[in-house]
Amino acid sequence: MASEHRPTYVEIDLDALTHNFRLLQSRAGAARRILAVVKADGYGHGALPIALELEGQGVEMFGVAMVEEGVELRRAGVRTPILVLGGVYDGQEELLVEHGLTPCVFDFAGIERLERIARSSGASVSFHLKLDTGMARLGFRPDHLPAVLERLQGCPALQMEGFLSHLALADENDRPENDAQIALFRDALARVRQAGFAPRYVHLSNSASLLSRDLPECNLVRPGIALYGALPDPCFDGSIDLHPVMSFRSAVAQLKSIPAGAGASYGHRFVAKRPTLLAAVPVGYADGYSRSLSSRAEVLIRGQRAPVAGTVCMDWILVDVTDIPGVCTGDVVTLLGRDNGNLICVQELADLAGTIPYEIFCQISKRVPRTYPGMALSENRP
């Protein structure tokens, strides 16, 4: 079959996603439901196919960063509640109400904007109130809470559906800051309830705290990275049987033999120590395969590891395949994922690149098609 694309693509395993979702729901327990974080295009996995799969599994809610992300899901037919974690900006209020999105509120200006749209539309607007317990990013400070609650008591058209905060050090479970944040959150929740509010959802846990802490006052959890089969930190290795959802693949485009002493790629940072067979592979840093992986990462060809030789270019890498018998043009190259029992995991690439798995996933560019084996052809998208 003819293809419109070069042989570089991302493959998303929706069965692995479902496995991870069910495993995390089991870990959360019957008293807590899952808000699946699908911001940043589902951490690079494709927000819409991910949302459609999880909607079919009965997820409670989705989390996005921006109104625009929520609108995209709504226009594609997603009906599950969507929480806009980054709130609503001036001018976006009508879109928010039109598409039935729920914002986080973290400042007085946000309250005022929601109150205006509620009055003009004649509709009640739900929101989640965010408290800053120590992240120092978004949220009302605890000492501002009395004024916030008094302000909200004067807004009958606004309904506090949820109350949340965010842990800054959840992936370092023994840090005392975690306990301090949780204590602040519990105290604030009590004050919210004493003021007459009864938020339906109370949530604090991301992937790391879901795997490490029991927070009985919470009935909603917000896994992101764990849904996609990666751990929030290597310290959780062995604690849960997550399955990788993403594979990143390309193919050998050309084979070239060079003699000992010859250099290859920009800067000749690779110099052959022996007669060497190089495979040119059409993927590079413009696709999200980081230049920091130059001469450091390995790929899988025919199920065997082969080193990246020299500098990662914008559109190409070279791979030393001298020790892999029978390599041919067209052979599949696995940059991330499994081939014949061997695995390049996202943590491995993150460690080599000096970053975290989140960035490895999110930086894979839009020019790399995402494929969803088993999904109807009309739902696969470039």
N, C-alpha and C positions, 0 to 999 in steps of 0.2 A: 504494500500500500504506500502511495506517495505521502510524503510528510511536508508540512509547511515550515517546519522548524529544523534548525541544526540539532544534532543528537545530544543536546544538553537540557536536562529537565529535572524537576523535583517530583518525586512520587510520594503520595500521601496514603498511608495505610489506615483506612477508616475503621477496620476491625481492631487495630491496635488502639486507636482512639477510644472506641467503645469499651475495650478491656480496661483501659486506664480510668475511664469515667466510672465504671462499675466498681473498680477496686477502690477508688477514692471515695465513692459514696458509701461503700462498706466501712472504710476507715472513719468516715465522718459519723456514721451511726444513724439510726432511724430518726433521731431527734433533730438532725441537721440536714439541710438541703444544700445543693450545690449551685452557686453562681459561677458559671464557666466564663473565664476571662478570654475574650476573643478580640481584644484590641490589637492594633498594629497588624491588621489583616490576619488575625489568628496566629500571632507570633510568626508570621511568614508562611503559615500553612494554608491560608485561604479562609477568610472569616466565614464566607457564605457556606461552602460545603461543610466546614466544621460545625457551624450553627445548625444546619439542616440535619446533620447526623445526630447531634446531641439533642435537638428538639424531639427527634424520634425516640430518643432514650428517656425522655421525660425530665430533662434538666429544668430546674426551677427558674433560672434567670440567666441572662448574659450580661457581661460587663464590657463596655467599650470606653475608650478614652475621650471621644469627641462626639458631639451631636451628629456630625457628618457620617461617622461610622455606623451609628444607630440608624440613621435614615437609609443608608445603603442596604442594611439588612431588612428593614421594613419594606422597602420598595421591591425587594426580591422575594417577599412573602413570608418572612419570619414573623411569627405571632407571639412568641414567648416574651415575657417582660424583659426590658432592656434598661440597665442602669448606666447612665453616663457618668463615669467616675471622675471625669475632668470638669463636670459642671456645664453650665450653659453660658455662652458669651452674649453680650449685648447685640441684639438683632436676630438671635437664633430662637427666641422664645416661641414664635409661631410654629416653626418647624418642629420644635419639641412637642407642643400640644397636638399638632396635626398628626404626628406619627406615633403618638402614645408612648413617648420616652419618659423615663424617670431620671431626674438629675440628682447628683450630689450637691448639697448646699454647704458652702464653707466660708461665706462672708456675707456681710449685711447687704452689699450691692446685689448679690444673687437673690436674697430674699425679696428685695424690692422689685427686681425684674420679674420674678415669678408671681408676686402679688399683682403686678400690673396686668400680666397676661391672663391671670385667673379672672380678674375683674372684667377685662375687655371681652374675653371669650365666654364668660358666664359658666365656666367649667371649673370644677375642683382640680387642683394640681397636686400630685403626690411628689414627695422628695425624700431623700435620705440625708440626714444631718451628719456632717463629718466633724469629728473632734480631732485636734492635733494633740496627741499624747506624748510626742517626742520625736516624730519624723521631721518636724519643722518645715514641712512642705505645704500641703493644703489642710485646711481645717481650722475651726475656732479653737483658741486656747481655752483650757479649762477655766481660767479665771474670768473669761468672757461669757461663760455659759449662762449665768443668771440673766444677763442682759439679752442674750439670744433667745432664751425661753420666754422672757417677758415680751419680746418683739413678736415671737411666733404665736403667742396667746392672742395677740390682736389681729391675727391673719386667719380667720375661719375658713377662707377658701383654699388654704394650703394644708395638706395632710402629711404629717410626718409618718411615712411608711417604714422608714428604716433609720437605724443609728449605727454608725461605724467609726472605726479608726484604722490605723495601719501601723504595723510593727516595723521598726527600723532595723532590728537586729534578729529577726526571727530565725535566720539561718545560723545563728550562734546561740544555741539554746541555753547555754550556761551563763550568758551575760546578764548581770543584774538589771540592766536597763529594760529587759523584757518584762520582768516582774513589776518594775515601776510603771511602765506603760499600762500594763493590764490592771494594776490597782487604780490608776487614774481613770481608766475606761469604766471600771465597775462602779466607782464612786459617781462618775458623771451619769451613768445609766440610771442609777438610783435617783439622782436629782431630776433627770428627765421624766421619770415615772411619777415622782412626787409632784411635779408641775402639771400633772394631768395628761401627759402624752403616753400613748401605748403603741410604740413602734412594733409593727408586725415582724420586722426582720432586725436582728441584732447580729453584727458581723465584724470580725477582727482578723480571722485566720486567712493567710495566703497559703501557698503550697507548703512552705517550710513549717509554719506553725500548725498546719493541719497534720503534718507528719510527726510533730514533736510534742504537742500540748493538747490537753483536754480543757476546753473553755466552756463550761456548762451553761453559762449565761447566753451563749451564742447559738442561734438556730440556722445560720447560713454561713457557708465557707466559700472562699474565693480562690480556688486553684487556678493557676495559669500554666506555668512551665511543666508541672507534673502531668497535666492532661496530655501534653505533647510528648511524654515519654522520657523527659529529662529530670534530673534531680536539681533542686534549688541550690544544693551545695554538695560536694563530695562526701561530707560527713554523714550524709544519709544513705550512702552506699550499702546495699544489703537490707535496708529497712522495708522495702516494698518492691514488688515485682512489676515495675512499669515496663511497657513495651515501646520502643522507639516508633514514632509515627512518620517521621520524615526520612527519606533517602534522597541523596543528591547525586545524580549520575551524568556521565557524558560518554564519549566513545573515542577510540583512537582514530585520528584523522590521517596521520602520516607517520611512517617509521623511517628513521635515518641513523645510519652508522657513522660514528665519528672516531678518530684515532685517539690513542692516549696523548694527553697534553693539549687537546683541543678544548676551547671554551664554548659555553652555550648560554643563551639568553642574555638579557641586558646586564652589562657590567662584567660578564664572564665570571659571575660568582660561582658558577659550577665549572670546574675543569676536570676532564676525564682522567682518571688515574689508570685506565686500561681501555682497550677497544670497547666502545660503549654503544648500545642500541637505545636510542631515544624515541619516545612516542610523543607526538604533539597532540594535545587534547584541547578542544575548543571551549575553554572556560577560563575565566580570569577574574581580576578584582572588580571589573564592572558588573560581574554576575554575583558578587558577594563572596567570592573565594579570596580571602584576604591576602594582600601582599606580604603580610607578616608571616605567612606560612611558607615563604620562599626557602627552599632547601631544608625545610624542617618537617613538613607533613609527609604522610604516605597516602597512597590510594590503593584500591583493590582492583586487580585485573586478573581474570581467571581464578578468582578466589585467593590470590596471593598478594602480599604487600609489595609495593614498589615505591621508591622515594621520589618526591618532587625534586627535579634537578634544576637548581638555579632560581632566578627571579620569576615570580608570578607576574605575568604581563596583564594588560587590560583585558585581553580576549583569549589568552592562551596560557597553558602551562606545558612544561616538558617533564616527562617522567622517565626515569631510568628503568628500562624493562629488560636489561641484559640477562638477568637471572630467571626470567620467566619464559620457559620454552613455548614456542609456537604462537607467540603473539602476532595478531593480524590487525590490519586496519578494520575498523568496525567493531572491534572488541569493546564490550561495555567497561567503562571506568567508573568505579564507585568512589566518590569523594567523601560521602557521609552515608553510613548505612551498612547493610550486611550483604556479603556475597559468598556463597558456598561455605557457610559456617564461620567465616571470618568477619570482623566488625570494625569499622571506624566509627566510634561514638562521638557525640557532640562534645562531651567533656574533654575528650582527647584533643579535638581541634581548638576548643576554647583555651586549654592549657598552653598549647603551642603558640596560639595567637596572643596570649596574655590578656584574655578577656573572659567572659562568662557565656554559658550556653544561650542565654536569651539573645545576645548580640549576634551570635553565629546564625541563629534562625532568622532573626529580623533583617539582617543585612543582605540576605539572598534577594537579588533584585527582581523587579517586575518583568524584566526581559527573559527570565527563565520560566518557561511554562510549568504550571502545576498540573499534575495528572492524578486522577482518583480512580484507580482500578476497582471495578465493580460498581461504580456509580454510572448512571445513565449518561450516554454520550453528551446529551444536551446540558448536563450539569458540570461536565469537565470544561475548564476555561483556561486560557493562556495566562 
